[in-house]
């Protein structure tokens, strides 16, 4: 096949769209961290015929989550949908087939770990380096590789396992709505009724797993409001990354017990 003509251009981010049949599940959280550290250093590949992304679907989603309005694109022209799918799958598969020279990688990471900013911006941390050295039969460094004067805050590593869930899946108001109907059908004084109606919000069930999936897809403004609403907890100790599942189960158990007590 002859070399393709490629047009490199910066476009409005909403002028292109993810491929509807992309089955690859990327780590949008990690890509977002890379974009924040380095910016976009390679273009996404877009089919000129359909404006669908052939390579870089998750880079586009990460850029959207960061509030970017423009993105660098490499336009190519495919002949038909069949060829576009083949390029999409080939790009994903060639990444799967890649591997590291582990010994060489360890040397590079050790070299960077000794700099003032350590492993910042590499998407590796001290634990990953120590594990790599252990696997190679070498002595782990066992050092705190966090930059001494960094002002950055380590946020939970939300693992994206699917597309953005609709807001209707984030919470269930069934019981709250039932209580509201009961209260509204009483002859209670207006101030008492208002108080009881406000209290029905206690019975809204939040699906924290879905909320955690919803969060990385949102704009920085929505993420900030979610954090202030304590729908998402962010702290320097990776509270959600390390303990989210058990935290969610505890809340679920308490909610189920609460409803069992009142029924």
C-alpha positions as CSV (number, residue, x, y, z in Angstrom):
1,X,0.0,0.0,0.0
2,X,1.2,3.5,-0.9
3,X,2.0,6.0,1.9
4,X,-1.1,7.9,2.9
5,X,-1.5,11.6,2.7
6,X,-1.8,13.0,6.2
7,X,-3.0,16.5,7.2
8,X,-1.9,17.8,10.6
9,X,-4.2,20.5,12.0
10,X,-5.5,21.8,15.4
11,X,-9.3,21.6,15.5
12,X,-12.2,22.3,17.8
13,X,-12.4,19.2,20.1
14,X,-16.1,18.7,19.4
15,X,-15.6,18.7,15.6
16,X,-14.3,15.1,15.9
17,X,-15.8,12.1,17.8
18,X,-14.8,8.8,19.2
19,X,-15.3,5.8,17.0
20,X,-18.6,4.2,17.8
21,X,-17.1,0.7,17.5
22,X,-14.0,1.2,19.5
23,X,-13.8,-1.8,22.0
24,X,-10.6,-0.8,23.6
25,X,-10.9,0.3,27.3
26,X,-8.3,2.9,28.1
27,X,-7.2,4.4,31.4
28,X,-8.6,8.0,31.0
29,X,-7.3,8.9,34.4
30,X,-3.7,8.1,33.6
31,X,-3.9,9.8,30.2
32,X,-5.3,12.9,31.9
33,X,-2.3,13.0,34.2
34,X,0.0,12.7,31.2
35,X,-1.8,15.5,29.4
36,X,-1.5,17.7,32.5
37,X,2.2,17.0,32.8
38,X,3.3,17.2,29.2
39,X,0.4,18.5,27.1
40,X,-0.4,16.7,23.8
41,X,2.8,15.6,22.2
42,X,1.3,13.4,19.4
43,X,-1.9,13.9,17.4
44,X,-4.9,11.7,17.4
45,X,-5.7,10.1,14.1
46,X,-9.1,10.9,12.6
47,X,-10.9,9.5,9.5
48,X,-11.5,12.5,7.2
49,X,-14.5,10.6,5.7
50,X,-16.4,10.3,8.9
51,X,-14.7,12.5,11.5
52,X,-14.4,9.4,13.7
53,X,-11.2,8.8,15.7
54,X,-9.2,5.8,14.6
55,X,-6.3,6.2,17.1
56,X,-6.4,8.2,20.3
57,X,-10.0,7.8,21.4
58,X,-9.1,7.9,25.0
59,X,-6.7,10.8,24.6
60,X,-9.7,12.7,23.2
61,X,-11.9,11.7,26.2
62,X,-9.1,12.7,28.6
63,X,-8.7,16.1,26.9
64,X,-12.5,16.6,27.1
65,X,-12.5,15.7,30.8
66,X,-9.8,18.4,31.3
67,X,-11.9,21.0,29.6
68,X,-9.8,21.3,26.5
69,X,-11.5,23.1,23.6
70,X,-9.0,22.3,20.8
71,X,-6.9,19.2,20.0
72,X,-4.2,18.3,17.5
73,X,-5.4,15.9,14.8
74,X,-3.8,13.9,12.0
75,X,-6.4,13.4,9.3
76,X,-6.3,10.4,7.0
77,X,-8.9,9.3,4.4
78,X,-10.2,5.8,4.5
79,X,-12.0,4.1,1.6
80,X,-14.9,2.6,3.6
81,X,-16.0,1.6,7.0
82,X,-14.3,-1.8,6.7
83,X,-10.9,-0.2,6.2
84,X,-11.5,2.2,9.1
85,X,-12.3,-0.7,11.4
86,X,-9.1,-2.5,10.3
87,X,-7.0,0.5,11.1
88,X,-8.8,0.9,14.5
89,X,-8.2,-2.7,15.5
90,X,-4.6,-2.8,14.1
91,X,-3.6,0.3,16.2
92,X,-5.0,-1.3,19.4
93,X,-3.5,-4.7,18.7
94,X,0.0,-3.4,17.9
95,X,0.0,-1.7,21.3
96,X,-1.0,-5.0,23.0
97,X,1.9,-6.9,21.3
98,X,4.5,-4.4,22.5
99,X,6.7,-5.2,25.5
100,X,9.5,-3.7,27.6
101,X,13.2,-4.4,27.9
102,X,12.7,-4.6,31.6
103,X,16.3,-4.2,32.5
104,X,16.6,-1.2,30.3
105,X,13.4,0.3,31.7
106,X,14.7,-0.2,35.2
107,X,17.9,1.7,34.4
108,X,15.9,4.6,32.9
109,X,13.6,4.8,35.9
110,X,16.5,4.7,38.4
111,X,18.2,7.5,36.4
112,X,15.1,9.7,36.6
113,X,14.4,8.8,40.2
114,X,17.6,10.5,41.2
115,X,16.6,13.9,39.7
116,X,14.9,16.7,41.6
117,X,11.4,15.8,40.5
118,X,11.9,12.0,40.6
119,X,9.6,10.0,38.5
120,X,7.0,12.8,38.1
121,X,5.4,12.7,34.6
122,X,6.5,9.2,33.7
123,X,3.3,7.4,34.9
124,X,5.6,5.2,37.0
125,X,6.1,5.6,40.8
126,X,8.5,4.3,43.4
127,X,6.4,1.2,44.1
128,X,6.4,0.3,40.4
129,X,10.2,0.7,40.2
130,X,10.8,-1.4,43.3
131,X,8.5,-4.1,41.9
132,X,10.4,-4.1,38.6
133,X,13.7,-4.4,40.4
134,X,12.4,-7.2,42.6
135,X,11.2,-9.1,39.5
136,X,14.7,-8.7,38.0
137,X,16.3,-10.1,41.1
138,X,17.8,-6.7,42.1
139,X,17.6,-4.9,45.4
140,X,14.6,-2.5,45.5
141,X,15.5,1.1,46.2
142,X,12.8,1.5,48.9
143,X,13.0,5.3,48.7
144,X,10.3,7.9,48.9
145,X,10.4,9.1,45.3
146,X,7.9,11.9,45.8
147,X,9.4,15.3,44.9
148,X,10.4,17.0,48.1
149,X,9.0,20.4,47.1
150,X,6.1,19.3,44.9
151,X,2.8,21.1,45.5
152,X,0.9,18.5,43.4
153,X,-1.9,16.5,45.1
154,X,-2.0,12.8,44.3
155,X,-5.6,11.9,43.3
156,X,-7.3,8.5,43.2
157,X,-6.6,6.4,40.1
158,X,-10.1,5.8,38.8
159,X,-10.0,2.9,36.5
160,X,-12.3,3.4,33.5
161,X,-14.1,0.2,32.7
162,X,-16.7,1.5,30.3
163,X,-18.5,4.5,28.8
164,X,-19.9,7.3,30.8
165,X,-23.0,6.1,32.7
166,X,-26.2,8.2,32.4
167,X,-27.1,10.3,35.4
168,X,-30.3,8.2,35.8
169,X,-28.0,5.3,37.0
170,X,-26.2,7.4,39.6
171,X,-29.0,7.5,42.1
172,X,-32.4,6.0,43.0
173,X,-35.2,8.2,44.4
174,X,-37.9,5.5,44.5
175,X,-38.2,5.4,48.3
176,X,-37.8,9.2,48.7
177,X,-40.5,9.8,46.2
178,X,-42.9,7.4,47.9
179,X,-42.3,9.2,51.3
180,X,-42.9,12.6,49.6
181,X,-46.2,11.4,48.3
182,X,-47.3,10.1,51.7
183,X,-46.3,13.4,53.3
184,X,-48.0,15.6,50.7
185,X,-51.3,13.6,51.3
186,X,-51.4,14.5,55.0
187,X,-53.0,17.5,56.7
188,X,-49.9,18.4,58.6
189,X,-48.9,22.0,59.2
190,X,-47.0,23.5,56.4
191,X,-43.8,24.0,58.4
192,X,-43.8,20.4,59.6
193,X,-44.6,19.1,56.1
194,X,-41.6,21.2,54.7
195,X,-39.3,19.7,57.3
196,X,-40.4,16.1,56.6
197,X,-40.1,16.6,52.8
198,X,-36.6,17.9,53.3
199,X,-35.7,14.9,55.3
200,X,-36.8,12.5,52.5
201,X,-33.4,13.2,50.9
202,X,-31.9,10.8,53.4
203,X,-33.6,8.0,51.4
204,X,-32.0,8.7,48.1
205,X,-29.7,5.8,47.2
206,X,-26.4,6.8,45.6
207,X,-24.6,4.3,43.4
208,X,-21.0,5.1,44.3
209,X,-19.5,2.7,41.8
210,X,-21.4,4.4,39.0
211,X,-20.5,7.9,40.4
212,X,-16.8,7.0,40.4
213,X,-17.2,5.9,36.8
214,X,-19.1,9.1,35.9
215,X,-16.6,11.5,37.5
216,X,-13.5,11.1,35.1
217,X,-15.7,11.9,32.1
218,X,-16.8,15.3,33.4
219,X,-15.4,18.8,33.0
220,X,-13.2,20.2,35.8
221,X,-16.1,22.4,37.0
222,X,-18.4,19.4,37.4
223,X,-15.7,17.4,39.1
224,X,-15.1,20.3,41.5
225,X,-18.8,20.4,42.4
226,X,-18.9,16.6,42.9
227,X,-15.9,16.9,45.2
228,X,-17.5,19.6,47.2
229,X,-20.7,17.5,47.5
230,X,-18.6,14.7,48.9
231,X,-19.8,12.4,46.1
232,X,-16.2,11.9,45.3
233,X,-13.5,11.9,48.0
234,X,-10.0,13.1,47.0
235,X,-7.1,13.1,49.4
236,X,-3.4,12.5,49.4
237,X,-3.7,9.0,50.8
238,X,-5.6,7.5,47.8
239,X,-8.7,6.9,49.9
240,X,-10.8,5.8,47.0
241,X,-8.1,4.1,45.0
242,X,-7.1,1.9,48.0
243,X,-10.3,1.6,50.0
244,X,-13.2,2.5,47.8
245,X,-14.7,-0.9,47.3
246,X,-15.0,-1.6,51.0
247,X,-16.2,1.9,51.7
248,X,-19.0,1.5,49.1
249,X,-20.0,-1.9,50.5
250,X,-20.2,-0.4,54.0
251,X,-22.5,2.3,52.8
252,X,-24.6,-0.2,50.9
253,X,-25.0,-2.4,54.0
254,X,-26.0,0.6,56.2
255,X,-28.6,1.7,53.6
256,X,-30.1,-1.8,53.4
257,X,-30.2,-2.0,57.2
258,X,-31.8,1.4,57.4
259,X,-34.6,0.4,55.0
260,X,-35.1,-2.9,56.7
261,X,-35.7,-1.1,60.0
262,X,-38.3,1.2,58.6
263,X,-40.3,-1.3,56.5
